[in-house]
Amino acid sequence: MVFVQICVGSSCHLKGSQDIVELLEKAVEENNIADEVVLSGSFCVGKCNRVGVTVQVNDDTHVGITRENFAEFFKKNILDVIESERK
């Protein structure tokens, strides 16, 4: 199981956290991994960045997630993690 927390605090909200939430929901659905991913919102995790949203995947914190780098982030930090857990 992969636990994903998207920061929805005021700083990340202004930088597009709602877009990232929607992209995550859509990507999880398209990849048929809803039973392997838990998505939740989180208030500030204290890792604010000048650009993008902070997302925590399990115990790893990722800063600067944007629409532009979302696909790479999702593959590397969610799909690849799920694949490794299946082995």
C-alpha positions in Angstrom: 0.0 0.0 0.0 1.3 3.4 -0.9 0.2 6.4 1.2 0.1 9.7 -0.6 -0.5 13.0 1.3 -0.9 16.2 -0.7 -0.3 19.4 1.1 -3.4 21.6 0.9 -2.0 24.3 3.2 -2.3 27.9 2.1 1.1 28.1 0.3 0.6 24.9 -1.6 -3.1 25.7 -2.3 -1.9 28.9 -4.0 0.6 26.9 -6.0 -2.0 24.5 -7.4 -2.6 21.7 -4.9 -6.1 21.2 -6.2 -4.7 20.5 -9.7 -2.3 18.0 -8.2 -5.1 16.3 -6.3 -7.1 16.0 -9.5 -4.1 14.7 -11.5 -3.5 12.1 -8.8 -7.1 10.9 -8.7 -7.2 10.6 -12.5 -3.8 8.8 -12.7 -4.8 6.3 -9.9 -8.0 5.6 -11.8 -6.4 5.3 -15.2 -3.8 2.9 -13.8 -6.3 0.8 -11.9 -4.4 1.1 -8.6 -7.1 2.5 -6.4 -6.8 -0.6 -4.1 -3.1 0.0 -3.7 -3.0 3.8 -3.1 -4.4 5.9 -0.3 -4.8 9.6 -1.2 -5.3 12.2 1.5 -4.8 15.9 2.1 -2.5 17.3 4.7 -2.0 20.8 6.1 1.5 22.2 5.9 4.3 19.7 6.3 6.9 22.4 6.7 8.7 21.9 3.4 7.3 24.8 1.4 9.0 25.5 -1.9 9.0 28.5 -4.2 7.4 26.5 -7.0 4.8 23.7 -6.9 3.2 21.5 -4.2 4.6 19.3 -1.5 3.6 15.7 -1.7 4.5 13.0 0.8 4.7 9.4 -0.5 5.0 7.0 2.4 7.9 8.5 4.4 9.4 10.5 1.5 8.7 14.1 1.0 8.7 15.6 -2.5 8.6 19.4 -3.1 7.9 21.4 -6.2 5.3 19.0 -7.8 3.7 20.8 -10.7 1.4 19.9 -13.7 4.6 19.9 -15.8 6.6 17.4 -13.8 3.6 15.4 -12.5 3.9 12.5 -14.9 7.5 11.9 -14.1 6.8 12.2 -10.3 3.9 9.8 -10.5 5.8 7.1 -12.4 8.9 7.3 -10.3 7.4 7.7 -6.9 4.1 5.9 -7.1 3.9 3.4 -10.0 7.5 2.2 -9.5 6.9 1.9 -5.8 3.8 -0.2 -6.3 5.6 -2.4 -8.9 8.4 -3.0 -6.4 5.9 -3.9 -3.7 4.2 -6.5 -6.0 7.5 -8.4 -6.3 
